[in-house]
Amino acid sequence: MHVIKYITVSFLLIGLMFSCKKTDPPNNNIQQANYRLNVSGVVKTCNGNNLTNGFIVLLSNNGYLSVNVTNGIYDTILESSIQDFDSLQIWAIDLDSLKTSDTLFIAVNNDSMQLPQINACYTNADEFINCRIDNERYAYVPAFIDSLRVAAWDTLNAPTTYIYRSDNRFIQNPFYRMQFAGMSAGIFNFNWNSSFQIGRYYTFNMPANNYINYTRYGNVGEYIEGNIYANFIDNTDSLQHLMTGVFKIRRDF
C-alpha cells in the first residue's frame, strides 16, 4: 500500500473527522489556483464490471487527491498555485474485493486528460478492516497518508491494542478507531478499555463476553490479524447492535 506519530492514549479516544469532496484540490495549502488539470477515466473490477464501491488516488508533483468512483467513472480537477502539472501517479482500490490496481505513471501533456482504463485487480490490499454492523458493511483500506496506525500499550494494567486512522482528510470513509483488550496472539474478552467508532456508531458499552481473536500478532513492522465479535449498545441511539469483522494491519508501536 501507499502509506506515509505520534500517540497519546487520549488521542486514541478521539475520532478526527474531516471530509474531502470530489473536486477538492490537493492538500498543499493552495491560496489561489493558477494551474488546473482535469482528469477523468474508467475503473473496472476483476470481473470486468464498473467499480461501484471504491476510489482512486492521484499523486502529482503538486500534491495528492483521493476521488470516489461512481459507476466506474471518475472526473475531477487538480489545482495548484505553485507550478504546472508535469506527471501523475494513479491507482485504484476496490472496497468490495479488497483488491488494488497497479500504479499507473502518466506524463501530463494537456490540461484535460482522459486516462487509460484502470483495473482494480492487481493485488490484495496490504492492510484492511472489513466488518459488518447488523446488515451494514464497513470496509476500510488505507491510502497514502490516510493510513492505519496500530499500537500495543499496557494502559493502567490493561494490555490494549489501539487501531486508528492517522489522517482523516482523504475521503469520506466511515472508519475512525478501535481499541480492544490484548497484546498478543489469542482470544481476549472485552474490558473497560474496549471501544470503537465506525460510521455513525460509537460505543464503549460492550459485554465482557464479547471477544477479539488475534490469530497473528507480529512485532513492530509486522502484521496483526484477527477477527472480532461484539454485541454493543450504541451511544448515539442507545440500541443494541452486533459487529463482526476481520482485519489485517501492520503494527507501528
N, C-alpha and C positions, 0 to 999 in steps of 0.2 A: 504494500500500500504506500501511498504518498502521504507521509506524515511529518510534521516537524515536532518554572517547575516550581512551580513551587507549590508548597502544600502546607496547609494547616488543617487541623481537624475541623475548625469552624468553617473553613471554605467548603469542605466536603458536605456540609449541611445546607448549602445554598445552590439552587439551580439558576445560573445566569442565563436569562432569556433574551435573545436578540433575534431579529428576523432580517431576511435579505430577499427582496423582491426580484422578479425575473430580470429586470433591466437595471438592477443596481450596478454601479461602477465597481471596478476593482478596489480593494480596500487599501488604498495607499494615500489617504489624506488629500484627495484631489480638491482644490478650491474651485477651479473653473476648467471645464473640459475644452481643450483646443484640438484634440485629436480624437477621432471616433472610428471605431471599427465594428461593422455589422457582420456577425457570423451566424450561419444557420446550417442545419443539416438533419440527418435522419439517424436514429439509433434502433438497431434490431436486437432481439433476444437470440438465445441459442437455437430456438426452433424457427427462426426467421420471421417471427411476428414483430410488430412495432412494440417498442418498450413503453409500458404504461405505468410502471412503478419504479422510478429511478431518476438519476440525474447525471449530468456531465460536469466535469471540472475543466476549466480553461485556465492555463497558466501562460502568461505572456511576459515580455520584457518590461511591462509596466505594472504588473500585479497579477491578481488571481480573481476568479469568479466561479461560482457554482450556480448551475441553472437546472431547475426541474424540467424533465422531459414530459411532454404531453402527447399521448398517442403516437409516440415515435418521433416527434418533431421538437426541435429547439430553434429558437430565433431570438438573438439577444444582441446587445450593444456593449462594447467595451469602450471606456473613455479614459483619457489621460490629459493632464495639463503640462506634462514634462517633455514627452517626446512621442514621435510616431511609433506605430507598432511594426516590428520587423519579423517577429516569429511567434508561434503558438505551440503549446503542447496541450493535447486534449485527450481525455479518457472518460469512459462511461462506467456506471455502476448500476447493476440490476438488483433491486432490493427483494425481488421475489425469489430469484435463484441464488442470490448472494454471490454472483459472479461479476467480474470486471473485464473491461476490454483491454487490449494492448494500448500503449500510448502512441498517439499519432504526433509527429513533428511536422509542422506546417510553416512554410515561408509565406509571409504576408506580401502579396503583390497587388492588392486592391483594397479600397476602403469598404467594400462589401463582398463577402466571400461565401459561397456555398461549399462547405467542407465535405470530404469523402464520407461515405457511409461508415458508421461505427458499429461493430458487433460486440455487444457486451457478453462475451463468451470465451474470453482468453484464459482466465484462471479463476480459481476460487478466491473469494475475499480473504485477505490475510487475517483480519480481525472482524468480529461482528458480535452483535447481540440480537437474538431473534426470539421474540417472546409473543405470547398471546394473553390478553386480559379479557376474560369472558370470550366473546366472539370477535374481538378486535385484535388484529395482528400489528405488532410493532417491530420493525426491523431497522437496525442501525449499522451502517458501515462507515467508518471514519474516512475522511478525505482531506488530504493535505494538512493544513494546520488544525482543522477541526478533528482532532484525534482523540482517542480514548486514553485516559491516564488511569493506571491501576497501582494501588499502594497497599501494603500489608503493614498494619500498625497494631501494637498491643495498647489499646486505649483504655486506661483505667481498669487494667486487669481483664479486659475483654478483647481477645485477639480478633481483629476485624479486617476484612478485605474491602477496600473502597474502590469503586469504579465510577468514573465521572468524565464528562467531556472537557477537554482543555480549552475549547473555544466554541461559542455558540452562535457566531455571526454568519456562518457559512450558508446554511439552507434551513428551510422550515422543517426541522426534524424533531420528533417528539421525545427523544431520549435525553435525559439530563444527568441522572446519577443513580447509583445503587450502593448500598453498604450492607454487608451481611457478616455473620459470625464465621470464624475460621481463618487460619493462615497456613493450611497445609492440605494435602490430598485427604479426602474423606468426606463423610456426611456430617453436617452440623445443623442442629436445630437453631431457630432464630432466638435472639436475645433482645435485651432492652436497646441495644445499639444498632438493630437492624431497621432499615427504612429504604424507601426508593421514591423516585419521581420520574414518571414516564407519561408523556402526553398530559392529559387532564387529571391523571391520578397521582396523588401524593399521600403517602401513609407511613406511619411508624407504629400502627396498631395491627400487629400480626401475632397470631397464637404461637406459642413456643413449639408446638408440634409441627409447624412448617419447617422445611429444610432446604438447604443448598448442598449439592453434591459436587465437590471439586474432584473431577476424575483425573486431572493433571494440575499440578501446582509447581511451576518452574521457579527458578531463581530470577533475580532481576535480569531483564533482557530475554527471558524465555516465556513460554506461553502458560496461561492459566485457562483451563477448560472445565466445563461442567454444565449442570442443569439446576433449575430452580422449581420448587413447588411452593406457592404462597397463597393461602387464603388471607384476605386482609379487609379491614374496614377503611374505606377511602375518607380522608379528612375533608374532601370537598363536597361530598354528597351524603356521607355517613351511612352508605350502603355497603354490603359485603360483596366482594368480587374475588375472582380466582386468577392468579397469574401463573403461567407455566412458561418455561423458556430454556434455551440453550445459549451458550456463549463461548467465544474463543478470543482471548485478549492477551496482549503482550505486557508483561509486568514491568513497571517503571521504577518502583521503590520497594 
